[in-house]
């Protein structure tokens, strides 16, 4: 698990393999291990070092200086960079959230997340920082390069922050539309759904949040009891498009809801068809615009 190829190191850090090789050759940034066949491979310590080096690029340091620094010095410089008056790119925040996940460093995560909110606000922080960071972390987990515990650690911290943001919002406007938000069975990744919860509540509308892994029978009961105008679900798990189509056909036909929204990757939504009652969403911007139009 604690062994990465240079291609994997590039995917997780966002630094191109060619650039990693140059930094190694010219500046001795990393010291890869070698297999019996003389193939490079790296461990998590070297990944964290690469994340710290890349995060400090553009902060008045030459790459040669950064590559010569010990790990503790690099880490201490990040604390100085997390100052509202010092420019920091979204890529910087992404790399540092991943580094926090690798080391179970909650104070570091909280510090980085707070500065993301200060720079971007919650919506843009999700689009520019949280989603890219979670995508890379998820890729590491799928490739068995990251323990499940690390992925759960960072996901739970982000969920906590989203719940806090939701709790700080005023009550829904009287008479506003009601939404049911849920994930179908075998869908557990709630962070995108929680962001939608925040955006809907921010628009003044009411949300009934059911969470992840909701059985179809339970969804039917909730719809019958609540009678919502709108329903939103996410598909993250890689089920067969045919199975998803059958599921969507059933709930579109049987549930008394004016509009059903489905958030899914474009390669999935392109294989499925919208109808008068069913609409696919491809981005946060599209959903945000939808809510804005409803409030006009």
C-alpha positions in Angstrom: 0.0 0.0 0.0 2.8 2.4 0.8 4.4 2.2 -2.6 3.7 4.4 -5.6 4.9 4.5 -9.2 5.9 7.9 -10.6 2.6 7.9 -12.6 0.6 7.4 -9.4 2.7 10.1 -7.6 1.8 12.5 -10.5 -1.9 11.7 -10.2 -2.0 12.3 -6.4 0.2 15.4 -6.4 -0.9 17.1 -9.6 2.8 17.4 -10.7 3.6 15.9 -14.1 6.0 12.9 -14.2 8.4 14.8 -16.4 8.6 17.6 -13.8 9.1 15.1 -11.0 12.0 13.6 -12.8 13.6 17.0 -13.4 13.3 17.9 -9.8 14.9 14.6 -8.8 17.8 14.9 -11.2 18.6 18.5 -10.8 17.7 19.3 -7.2 17.5 15.9 -5.5 13.9 16.7 -4.4 13.0 13.0 -3.8 15.0 9.9 -3.3 13.0 7.1 -4.9 13.5 3.5 -3.9 14.4 1.1 -6.7 13.0 -2.4 -7.4 15.3 -5.2 -8.5 14.4 -4.2 -12.1 15.6 -0.7 -11.3 12.1 0.8 -11.4 11.4 3.9 -9.3 8.8 3.6 -6.5 7.9 6.1 -3.8 6.4 5.9 -0.3 4.0 8.2 1.6 6.8 10.2 3.1 8.0 11.2 -0.3 4.5 12.0 -1.5 4.0 14.3 1.5 7.3 16.0 0.7 6.3 16.5 -2.9 3.0 18.0 -1.8 4.7 20.4 0.5 7.2 21.4 -2.2 4.6 22.0 -4.9 2.4 23.9 -2.4 5.1 26.5 -1.8 5.9 27.2 -5.5 5.3 30.9 -6.2 5.9 31.9 -2.6 9.1 33.7 -3.3 11.2 30.6 -3.1 13.2 29.0 -6.0 12.5 25.3 -6.7 16.2 24.6 -5.9 15.8 26.2 -2.4 12.6 24.2 -1.7 14.1 20.9 -2.8 17.1 21.4 -0.5 15.0 22.0 2.6 14.3 19.3 5.1 10.7 18.1 5.6 10.2 20.0 8.9 11.3 23.3 7.3 8.9 22.8 4.5 6.0 22.1 6.9 6.8 25.2 9.0 6.8 27.4 5.9 3.2 26.4 5.2 2.1 27.8 8.5 3.6 31.2 7.4 1.9 31.0 4.0 -1.5 30.5 5.5 -2.0 34.2 6.1 -4.9 36.0 4.4 -2.6 38.7 3.0 -0.3 36.1 1.3 -1.6 34.9 -2.1 -2.3 31.1 -2.3 -3.7 29.2 -5.2 -6.4 26.6 -5.2 -3.8 24.0 -6.0 -1.9 24.9 -2.9 -5.0 24.3 -0.7 -5.7 21.0 -2.5 -2.1 19.7 -1.9 -2.3 20.7 1.8 -5.7 19.1 2.4 -4.2 15.8 1.0 -1.2 16.2 3.2 -3.4 16.7 6.2 -5.3 13.5 5.3 -2.1 11.5 5.0 -1.0 12.5 8.5 -4.4 12.6 10.3 -3.5 16.3 11.1 -6.9 17.8 12.1 -5.5 21.2 13.3 -3.8 21.6 9.9 -7.0 20.6 8.1 -9.0 23.1 10.1 -6.5 25.9 9.4 -6.4 25.2 5.7 -10.2 24.9 5.5 -10.7 28.1 7.3 -8.5 30.0 4.9 -10.3 28.4 1.9 -13.6 29.7 3.2 -12.0 33.1 3.8 -10.6 33.3 0.3 -13.5 31.7 -1.7 -16.6 31.2 0.3 -18.2 27.7 0.8 -19.5 27.2 -2.8 -16.2 28.2 -4.6 -14.1 26.4 -1.9 -16.0 23.2 -2.8 -15.6 23.6 -6.5 -12.0 24.8 -6.5 -10.5 22.9 -3.6 -12.6 20.3 -1.8 -13.9 18.4 -4.9 -10.4 18.2 -6.5 -8.8 17.1 -3.2 -11.5 14.4 -2.6 -11.1 13.2 -6.2 -7.4 12.6 -5.7 -7.9 11.1 -2.3 -10.6 8.8 -3.8 -8.3 7.8 -6.6 -5.6 6.9 -4.1 -8.1 4.8 -2.1 -9.3 3.0 -5.3 -5.8 2.2 -6.2 -5.2 0.8 -2.7 -2.6 3.5 -2.2 -4.4 5.1 0.8 -5.8 3.3 3.8 -9.6 3.6 4.1 -9.1 5.3 7.5 -7.4 8.3 5.9 -10.3 8.7 3.4 -12.8 8.5 6.2 -10.9 10.9 8.3 -10.9 13.7 5.8 -14.4 13.0 4.5 -15.8 13.2 8.1 -14.0 16.5 8.8 -15.5 18.0 5.6 -19.0 16.7 6.6 -18.6 18.3 10.0 -17.8 21.7 8.4 -20.7 21.5 6.0 -23.2 20.6 8.8 -21.9 23.6 10.7 -22.4 25.9 7.7 -26.0 24.5 7.2 -26.8 25.0 10.9 -25.8 28.7 10.7 -28.4 29.5 8.0 -31.8 31.1 8.9 -35.0 29.0 8.8 -36.6 28.4 5.4 -39.0 31.0 4.0 -42.7 30.3 4.8 -44.4 28.6 1.9 -41.1 27.9 0.1 -40.8 24.6 -2.0 -39.7 21.5 -0.2 -36.8 19.2 -1.4 -36.0 15.6 -0.5 -32.3 14.9 -0.7 -31.0 11.4 -0.6 -28.6 8.8 -2.0 -29.9 5.5 -3.4 -29.0 2.2 -1.9 -25.2 1.4 -2.0 -24.4 5.2 -2.4 -22.6 6.5 0.6 -20.6 9.6 -0.5 -22.6 12.4 1.0 -20.4 15.5 0.6 -21.8 16.6 -2.7 -25.4 16.1 -1.4 -24.5 18.1 1.7 -23.3 21.0 -0.4 -26.6 20.9 -2.3 -28.3 20.9 1.1 -26.4 24.1 2.0 -27.2 25.8 -1.4 -30.9 25.0 -1.2 -31.2 26.2 2.3 -29.2 29.3 1.4 -31.8 30.0 -1.3 -34.5 30.0 1.5 -36.1 26.7 0.6 -36.9 23.7 2.8 -34.9 20.5 2.8 -35.8 17.0 4.1 -32.3 15.3 4.2 -32.4 11.5 4.2 -28.7 10.9 3.8 -27.0 7.9 2.1 -28.0 4.3 1.3 -31.8 5.0 1.3 -33.9 1.9 0.4 -36.4 2.5 -2.3 -39.3 1.5 0.0 -38.2 4.1 2.6 -38.0 6.8 -0.1 -41.5 6.0 -1.2 -42.8 6.4 2.4 -41.0 9.7 2.8 -42.4 11.1 -0.4 -45.9 10.1 0.5 -45.6 11.7 3.9 -43.8 14.9 2.9 -45.2 15.5 -0.6 -42.2 17.5 -1.8 -42.1 19.6 -5.0 -38.5 18.5 -5.8 -36.2 15.6 -5.2 -32.4 15.4 -5.7 -30.1 12.4 -5.7 -26.5 11.7 -6.5 -24.9 8.7 -8.3 -21.3 8.3 -7.4 -21.1 4.5 -7.2 -20.3 2.8 -10.5 -23.5 0.8 -11.1 -24.5 -0.4 -14.6 -26.3 2.3 -16.6 -29.1 -0.2 -17.3 -29.8 -0.8 -13.6 -29.8 3.0 -12.9 -32.2 3.6 -15.8 -34.7 1.0 -14.4 -34.5 2.7 -11.0 -35.0 6.1 -12.4 -37.9 4.9 -14.6 -39.6 3.4 -11.6 -39.4 6.5 -9.3 -40.3 8.9 -12.1 -43.4 6.9 -12.9 -44.5 6.1 -9.3 -43.5 9.0 -7.1 -45.7 12.1 -6.8 -42.9 14.7 -7.2 -43.0 17.6 -9.6 -39.3 17.4 -10.5 -36.6 14.9 -9.9 -32.9 16.0 -10.2 -30.1 13.6 -10.7 -26.4 14.6 -10.2 -24.1 12.3 -12.0 -20.9 12.3 -14.1 -21.4 13.3 -17.7 -20.3 9.9 -19.0 -23.2 8.4 -17.1 -25.9 11.0 -17.7 -25.1 10.9 -21.4 -26.2 7.2 -21.5 -29.5 8.0 -19.8 -32.4 10.1 -21.0 -34.1 13.0 -19.3 -37.9 13.3 -19.4 -40.4 16.0 -18.4 -40.1 15.0 -14.8 -36.4 14.0 -14.7 -33.4 16.3 -15.2 -29.7 15.6 -15.0 -27.3 18.1 -13.4 -23.6 18.2 -14.4 -22.1 20.8 -12.2 -22.4 23.0 -9.1 -22.8 26.0 -11.4 -25.8 24.5 -13.2 -27.5 23.7 -9.9 -26.7 27.1 -8.5 -28.2 28.7 -11.6 -31.3 26.6 -11.2 -31.9 27.8 -7.6 -31.3 31.4 -8.7 -33.9 31.1 -11.4 -36.4 29.6 -9.0 -36.0 32.7 -6.7 -36.6 35.2 -9.5 
